[in-house]
Amino acid sequence: MTSHTPAFCSIVPPHLLERLAESADPAVAEAARRTLAVDLTQRTTRTERPAPAPAEDGAGKPRRTIHDAKNGTQLPGHQVRGEGEPATTDDTANRAYAGLGATYDLFLNAFGHDSIDGAGLPLRATVHYDEKYDNAFWNGEQMVFGDGDGELFLDFTLPVDVIGHELAHGFTQYSANLAYYGQSGALNEHVSDVFGALVKQHALGQSAEQADWLIGAGLLGPAVDEGTALRSMKAPGTAYDDDVLGKDPQPAHMDDYVRTGSDNGGVHINSGIPNHAFYLLATGLGGNAWERPGRIWYATMTGGRLSEDARFGEFARETVSVARELYGDETSEAVVRAWSGVGVSTS
């Protein structure tokens, strides 16, 4: 494995935290500013380093360790649960352990991929990070979960798709390694939303029609009056419309593509466009989304043909090619229709 500089990837986007930091409510503003400061430190102190060594034995089995930061910021913190050990008295630690396992199960059982790197990489997570920390992130080596402030955001281990989303940034890091800016960055976020949603659907045994296609449902706290999740793949732009959070800015079509210099060029915003394409494909094909649609996206990411700075059109064309190779013309035509539905050309 070559050395690389993975991106700091968080589930709550900076544009949302920046809005909250300007809140007239001192408690809301303080929590958001603290979170932004911690995220900035994480984002700017990263150095190039080799990937962690994979497990030496136990192929086909997860290797999980859960650590407790005890509301500090030293990583990884005190280990509280290892692979195969009984549940602790800490529900947060147990949810993190289960969520890492659910993500491992999806990649192994649906795609034959052993852990997020395909070679049995041990999965490590830290819970209870900092005080009232309103985020969860993948830092290139491990998962980190805040407890939330209890009003706007609850414990970040509550939605299993948040865990799957962040670990999928590791999958991207070890596969197509999509650059974290502009359209390639939006695709990076999109891939994490796809596999986060698939982790939840796979764990619950839900078909594409049964799934809610929400990212972060159950994360928003009692101070949010009008909001169901952080993002909606079914209807981008509708996840929240709240006095405190503002309006969900995600577009569902290229006609509404957002050009911005913030958030690495809107990576958490414009991901709504490919997200909706995947939703259209999955519901159009029917059945389990981790089967044909998920396998097409997985093979696209691991096929070695994507450039690291791929734009939407390149990614879309590759999914069409992969669909034809795996399933034939009928499925590839369904992929074309899905991308056409969000205004992305595959020709």
C-alpha positions as CSV (number, residue, x, y, z in Angstrom):
1,M,0.0,0.0,0.0
2,T,1.4,3.4,-1.0
3,S,1.5,6.3,1.4
4,H,-1.2,9.0,0.9
5,T,-2.7,12.0,2.5
6,P,-6.4,11.1,3.2
7,A,-8.9,13.9,3.7
8,F,-10.5,14.8,7.0
9,C,-14.2,13.9,6.4
10,S,-17.0,14.8,8.7
11,I,-20.7,14.0,8.6
12,V,-21.9,17.5,9.5
13,P,-20.7,19.8,6.8
14,P,-18.9,23.1,7.7
15,H,-21.5,25.2,5.9
16,L,-24.1,24.0,8.4
17,L,-21.8,24.5,11.4
18,E,-20.9,28.0,10.2
19,R,-24.6,29.0,10.1
20,L,-25.1,27.7,13.7
21,A,-22.0,29.6,14.9
22,E,-23.8,32.8,14.0
23,S,-26.9,31.8,16.0
24,A,-28.4,34.3,18.5
25,D,-28.6,31.5,21.0
26,P,-25.3,31.5,22.9
27,A,-25.4,27.8,23.6
28,V,-26.0,26.9,20.0
29,A,-23.3,29.3,18.8
30,E,-20.7,28.0,21.3
31,A,-21.2,24.4,20.4
32,A,-20.9,25.1,16.7
33,R,-17.8,27.3,17.1
34,R,-16.1,24.7,19.3
35,T,-16.8,22.0,16.8
36,L,-15.5,24.1,13.9
37,A,-12.3,24.8,15.8
38,V,-11.7,21.2,16.5
39,D,-12.5,20.3,12.9
40,L,-10.1,22.9,11.7
41,T,-7.3,21.5,13.9
42,Q,-8.0,18.0,12.6
43,R,-8.1,19.2,9.0
44,T,-4.9,21.3,9.1
45,T,-2.5,19.2,11.2
46,R,-2.7,16.1,9.0
47,T,0.6,14.7,7.6
48,E,1.3,12.2,4.9
49,R,1.6,8.7,6.5
50,P,1.4,5.1,5.4
51,A,-1.9,3.2,5.7
52,P,-2.3,1.1,8.9
53,A,-1.2,-2.5,8.6
54,P,-4.0,-5.0,8.1
55,A,-4.7,-7.8,10.4
56,E,-2.4,-10.8,10.1
57,D,-5.0,-13.4,10.6
58,G,-8.7,-14.0,10.8
59,A,-9.5,-13.2,7.2
60,G,-13.2,-12.8,6.8
61,K,-13.7,-11.6,10.4
62,P,-13.8,-8.1,11.7
63,R,-11.2,-6.8,14.1
64,R,-12.8,-4.0,16.1
65,T,-11.5,-1.9,18.9
66,I,-13.6,0.8,20.6
67,H,-11.8,3.6,22.6
68,D,-13.2,6.2,25.0
69,A,-11.7,9.8,24.7
70,K,-13.5,10.6,28.0
71,N,-14.5,14.0,26.5
72,G,-11.0,14.9,25.6
73,T,-9.3,15.1,22.2
74,Q,-6.4,12.6,22.6
75,L,-6.8,9.8,20.1
76,P,-7.4,6.9,20.2
77,G,-8.1,7.1,24.0
78,H,-8.7,4.3,26.5
79,Q,-9.7,1.0,25.0
80,V,-13.1,-0.2,26.3
81,R,-14.0,-3.0,24.0
82,G,-12.1,-5.3,21.7
83,E,-13.3,-7.9,19.1
84,G,-15.4,-10.6,20.6
85,E,-15.5,-9.1,24.0
86,P,-18.9,-8.7,25.8
87,A,-20.9,-5.5,25.7
88,T,-19.9,-2.8,28.0
89,T,-22.2,-0.7,30.2
90,D,-21.8,2.2,27.7
91,D,-24.5,2.2,25.1
92,T,-22.5,4.6,22.9
93,A,-19.4,2.2,22.8
94,N,-21.7,-0.7,22.0
95,R,-23.4,1.1,19.2
96,A,-20.1,2.0,17.7
97,Y,-19.0,-1.6,17.9
98,A,-22.2,-2.8,16.3
99,G,-22.0,-0.2,13.6
100,L,-18.5,-1.1,12.6
101,G,-19.6,-4.7,12.5
102,A,-22.6,-3.8,10.3
103,T,-20.4,-2.0,7.9
104,Y,-17.9,-4.8,7.8
105,D,-20.8,-7.3,7.1
106,L,-22.0,-5.3,4.1
107,F,-18.7,-5.0,2.4
108,L,-17.8,-8.7,3.0
109,N,-21.2,-10.3,2.4
110,A,-22.5,-8.1,-0.4
111,F,-19.2,-7.4,-2.3
112,G,-16.6,-10.0,-1.0
113,H,-14.5,-7.1,0.3
114,D,-12.7,-7.9,3.5
115,S,-13.0,-4.7,5.6
116,I,-12.8,-1.2,4.1
117,D,-9.4,-1.9,2.4
118,G,-10.2,-5.3,1.1
119,A,-7.4,-6.8,3.1
120,G,-8.8,-7.2,6.6
121,L,-8.0,-3.7,7.9
122,P,-8.7,-3.5,11.7
123,L,-11.5,-1.1,12.4
124,R,-11.0,1.4,15.3
125,A,-13.3,3.9,16.7
126,T,-13.2,6.5,19.5
127,V,-16.4,7.6,21.3
128,H,-17.1,10.5,23.7
129,Y,-14.7,12.8,21.8
130,D,-14.5,16.3,23.2
131,E,-17.4,18.1,25.0
132,K,-20.6,18.8,23.2
133,Y,-18.8,17.9,19.9
134,D,-21.4,18.1,17.1
135,N,-19.7,15.8,14.6
136,A,-18.3,12.4,13.7
137,F,-15.4,12.0,11.3
138,W,-12.9,9.6,9.6
139,N,-9.4,11.0,9.9
140,G,-7.7,8.5,7.6
141,E,-7.0,6.0,10.3
142,Q,-10.1,5.7,12.5
143,M,-13.6,6.7,13.3
144,V,-14.3,9.4,15.9
145,F,-17.8,10.2,17.4
146,G,-18.9,13.2,19.3
147,D,-21.7,13.0,21.9
148,G,-23.6,16.0,20.3
149,D,-24.8,19.0,22.3
150,G,-28.1,17.2,23.2
151,E,-30.3,20.0,21.7
152,L,-29.5,20.2,18.0
153,F,-27.5,17.0,17.6
154,L,-27.7,13.8,19.6
155,D,-25.1,11.1,20.0
156,F,-23.5,10.5,16.7
157,T,-23.5,6.7,17.1
158,L,-27.3,6.6,17.0
159,P,-27.7,6.4,13.2
160,V,-25.9,3.3,11.8
161,D,-25.7,5.0,8.4
162,V,-23.5,7.8,9.9
163,I,-21.1,5.1,10.9
164,G,-21.3,3.4,7.5
165,H,-20.9,6.8,5.8
166,E,-17.7,7.7,7.6
167,L,-16.1,4.3,7.3
168,A,-16.9,4.4,3.5
169,H,-14.6,7.4,3.3
170,G,-11.9,4.8,4.2
171,F,-13.2,2.6,1.5
172,T,-12.8,5.4,-1.0
173,Q,-9.4,6.2,0.4
174,Y,-8.2,2.6,-0.3
175,S,-10.0,2.3,-3.7
176,A,-10.6,5.2,-6.2
177,N,-9.1,7.8,-3.7
178,L,-11.3,10.5,-5.1
179,A,-9.9,14.0,-4.5
180,Y,-11.8,15.9,-1.8
181,Y,-12.8,19.1,-3.7
182,G,-15.2,20.1,-6.4
183,Q,-17.1,17.3,-8.3
184,S,-14.6,14.6,-7.3
185,G,-15.2,15.7,-3.6
186,A,-18.9,15.6,-4.1
187,L,-18.6,12.1,-5.5
188,N,-16.5,11.2,-2.5
189,E,-19.3,12.3,-0.2
190,H,-21.8,10.7,-2.5
191,V,-20.1,7.3,-2.3
192,S,-20.1,7.6,1.5
193,D,-23.9,8.4,1.5
194,V,-24.5,5.4,-0.8
195,F,-22.7,2.9,1.3
196,G,-24.0,4.4,4.5
197,A,-27.5,4.0,3.2
198,L,-26.7,0.4,2.1
199,V,-25.2,-0.4,5.5
200,K,-28.6,0.6,7.1
201,Q,-30.7,-1.2,4.5
202,H,-28.5,-4.4,4.7
203,A,-28.7,-4.4,8.5
204,L,-32.5,-3.9,8.5
205,G,-33.1,-6.2,5.6
206,Q,-34.9,-3.4,3.7
207,S,-35.6,-3.3,0.0
208,A,-35.0,-0.1,-2.0
209,E,-38.8,0.5,-1.8
210,Q,-38.9,0.0,1.9
211,A,-35.9,2.2,2.8
212,D,-36.3,5.9,3.8
213,W,-33.1,7.0,2.0
214,L,-32.3,9.4,4.7
215,I,-28.8,10.0,6.0
216,G,-28.6,10.7,9.7
217,A,-32.3,10.1,10.6
218,G,-32.5,10.1,14.4
219,L,-29.5,12.4,14.8
220,L,-31.3,15.8,15.1
221,G,-32.3,16.8,18.6
222,P,-35.3,18.4,20.2
223,A,-34.3,22.0,19.3
224,V,-34.9,21.2,15.6
225,D,-38.5,21.7,14.8
226,E,-38.5,21.0,11.1
227,G,-36.0,18.3,10.1
228,T,-35.8,14.6,9.7
229,A,-32.1,14.0,8.8
230,L,-28.9,15.6,7.4
231,R,-29.7,14.6,3.8
232,S,-32.3,12.9,1.7
233,M,-31.2,10.8,-1.3
234,K,-34.9,10.4,-2.3
235,A,-35.6,14.1,-2.3
236,P,-32.4,16.2,-1.9
237,G,-33.1,19.6,-0.4
238,T,-35.9,18.4,1.9
239,A,-34.1,16.9,4.9
240,Y,-34.6,20.0,7.0
241,D,-36.1,23.5,6.7
242,D,-35.7,24.9,10.2
243,D,-35.3,28.3,11.8
244,V,-32.0,27.2,13.5
245,L,-30.5,24.9,10.8
246,G,-31.8,26.8,7.8
247,K,-32.9,25.2,4.6
248,D,-31.3,22.0,3.2
249,P,-29.2,23.3,0.3
250,Q,-28.7,20.1,-1.7
251,P,-29.8,20.1,-5.3
252,A,-31.2,17.0,-7.1
253,H,-30.4,18.1,-10.6
254,M,-27.5,19.7,-12.5
255,D,-29.7,22.6,-13.3
256,D,-29.4,23.6,-9.7
257,Y,-25.7,22.8,-9.2
258,V,-24.2,25.1,-6.5
259,R,-21.0,26.9,-7.3
260,T,-19.2,27.9,-4.1
261,G,-15.8,28.3,-2.6
262,S,-16.8,26.9,0.8
263,D,-16.9,23.3,1.9
264,N,-14.1,22.4,-0.6
265,G,-16.3,23.5,-3.4
266,G,-19.6,22.3,-2.0
267,V,-18.8,18.7,-1.6
268,H,-21.6,18.1,0.9
269,I,-24.1,20.1,-1.2
270,N,-23.7,18.9,-4.8
271,S,-23.4,15.3,-3.7
272,G,-27.2,15.4,-3.7
273,I,-27.1,15.1,-7.5
274,P,-25.4,11.7,-7.8
275,N,-27.2,10.7,-4.6
276,H,-30.5,11.1,-6.4
277,A,-29.3,9.3,-9.4
278,F,-28.5,6.2,-7.3
279,Y,-31.9,6.4,-5.6
280,L,-33.6,6.5,-9.0
281,L,-31.6,3.5,-10.2
282,A,-32.2,1.5,-7.0
283,T,-35.9,2.1,-6.9
284,G,-36.2,1.7,-10.7
285,L,-34.5,-1.7,-10.6
286,G,-36.3,-2.7,-7.4
287,G,-35.2,-5.3,-4.8
288,N,-32.2,-4.9,-2.6
289,A,-30.1,-1.8,-3.4
290,W,-26.9,-3.5,-2.3
291,E,-27.3,-6.1,-5.1
292,R,-27.2,-4.7,-8.7
293,P,-26.9,-1.0,-7.9
294,G,-24.5,-1.4,-5.0
295,R,-22.4,-3.9,-7.0
296,I,-22.2,-1.5,-9.9
297,W,-21.0,1.3,-7.6
298,Y,-18.6,-1.0,-5.8
299,A,-17.0,-2.2,-9.0
300,T,-16.8,1.3,-10.3
301,M,-14.8,2.3,-7.2
302,T,-12.5,-0.7,-7.2
303,G,-12.0,-1.1,-11.0
304,G,-9.0,1.1,-11.3
305,R,-10.4,3.1,-14.2
306,L,-11.6,6.3,-12.4
307,S,-9.3,9.2,-12.2
308,E,-8.8,10.7,-8.7
309,D,-10.3,14.0,-9.9
310,A,-13.2,12.4,-11.7
311,R,-16.2,14.7,-12.5
312,F,-19.8,13.5,-12.5
313,G,-19.8,12.7,-16.2
314,E,-16.7,10.4,-15.9
315,F,-18.2,8.6,-12.9
316,A,-21.5,8.2,-14.6
317,R,-20.0,6.8,-17.8
318,E,-18.0,4.3,-15.8
319,T,-21.1,3.1,-14.0
320,V,-22.8,2.5,-17.3
321,S,-19.8,0.6,-18.6
322,V,-19.6,-1.5,-15.4
323,A,-23.4,-2.2,-15.5
324,R,-23.1,-3.5,-19.1
325,E,-20.1,-5.7,-18.2
326,L,-21.8,-7.1,-15.1
327,Y,-25.5,-7.3,-16.1
328,G,-25.9,-6.5,-19.8
329,D,-27.6,-3.8,-21.8
330,E,-31.0,-3.7,-20.0
331,T,-29.3,-2.7,-16.7
332,S,-26.9,-0.4,-18.3
333,E,-29.8,1.4,-19.9
334,A,-31.4,1.8,-16.5
335,V,-28.2,3.4,-15.3
336,V,-28.3,5.8,-18.2
337,R,-31.9,6.8,-17.4
338,A,-31.0,7.4,-13.7
339,W,-28.2,9.8,-14.6
340,S,-30.3,11.5,-17.2
341,G,-32.9,12.0,-14.5
342,V,-30.5,14.3,-12.7
343,G,-29.1,16.0,-15.8
344,V,-25.8,14.2,-16.0
345,S,-24.8,13.0,-19.6
346,T,-23.3,9.6,-20.0
347,S,-22.4,10.0,-23.7
